[in-house]
Amino acid sequence: MIDGPKLTEGQLAVLMCDGATGHVLTTEGKVYLLDKSPVYFVFDDMNVARNYIRSFQEMNNTLEFTIYDCKDEFVEFWKSPKWT
């Protein structure tokens, strides 16, 4: 299991996955291999996080994203556009 980042109140963590395989991707877009590579994008604003996700999905329509809040609770899932 991948531990989420320590967030302050109001912050959000976004995890990116390959929608075809389900593999977690690093923030650099590479498959996460249980190393110390960062896998979460951190945002202070939901609209900024959503716009960031949209921009990634416009470049690669196979990416999926999950948003978590500062309590590590699920907030939102963005399915890859290719399979919606």
Helices and strands as residue ranges (DSSP letters): E 12-18, E 24-25, E 40-43, H 46-59, E 63-68, E 74-78, G 81-83
